[in-house]
């Protein structure tokens, strides 16, 4: 079955057996919007059944469905929270990688355009040599640490 997000209208394909009769809490992979989805063929079937029941039976069945839906929604939210917690652990290494790449790019640009940048930054030779020495020291530190 094809389901579209209520907010951004992005379409997703899901197996029919993944969504129970009572519906299910879904989350858009694109915009992270969450909504409760009940399949349309099951909605019409539920409406036909509800019209034949008495009002007391309707209230009881709605309460049962609501409890099942709430429990299912809680389980889905707990599993999505655990997935998000696992993704957050990668953040530090991502920032570290971006910092290292930026530092290397800064060195390459500074060394490449050194004659032009000397007019703007008069002590550029001093800064670059200090930076090279610092990187050499860091490299030697990790080399000795891994021995």
Secondary structure, DSSP 4 states (H G I P E B T S, - for coil): -EEE-TTT--EEE--GGGS-TT-EEEE-TTT--EEEE--HHHHHHHHHHHHHS-HHHHHHHHHHHHHHHHHHHHHHHHHHHHHHHHHHTTHHHHHHHHHHHHHHHHHHHHHHTHHHHTTT-TTHHHHHHHHHHHHHHHHHHHHHHH-
